[in-house]
Amino acid sequence: MQFVTNLNFNGNCEEAFKFYANALQAKIDATNYYREMPEDPNMPMDPAYADKVMHSSISKDGKLVLMGADLLPGMSPEYIVGSNLEICVMPEDKAECDRVFAALSEGGTVVMPMEDQFWGDYFGACKDKYGFGWMIICPSNK
């Protein structure tokens, strides 16, 4: 099982990840923007956020080291400096993702249930009973 820190930003994720990649002599693996998301009538996209980062990741020596995103207004978690990070857990398979998600969300709050996502991964997010945010991901290649 791999653990990765996820940093949340208030609109400057792309700039920050270029900075981190340079400072860490690492590679930006992916940058996806909110404009790439399927339309959701329950959460209409504000055009001002279309070019903000939905997901970005950095790796070094073939290992994922950092993930991040710009948070949209009304998203959970809210962007608050000092508490703008989450812990990402990457179990080996979907069954282990489900087990870890159930355990971490017990007594907490489900932010996004575990399910296959449009970008290909099996993903869910929760806040544990202590207030910490967790993202559970099974990459599509697993």
Beta strands, then each sheet from edge to edge (+ up, - down):
strand 1: 2-9
strand 2: 27-33
strand 3: 53-60
strand 4: 63-70
strand 5: 85-90
strand 6: 109-116
strand 7: 122-127
strand 8: 133-138
sheet 1: 2+ 3- 4+ 1+ 5- 8- 7+ 6-
end
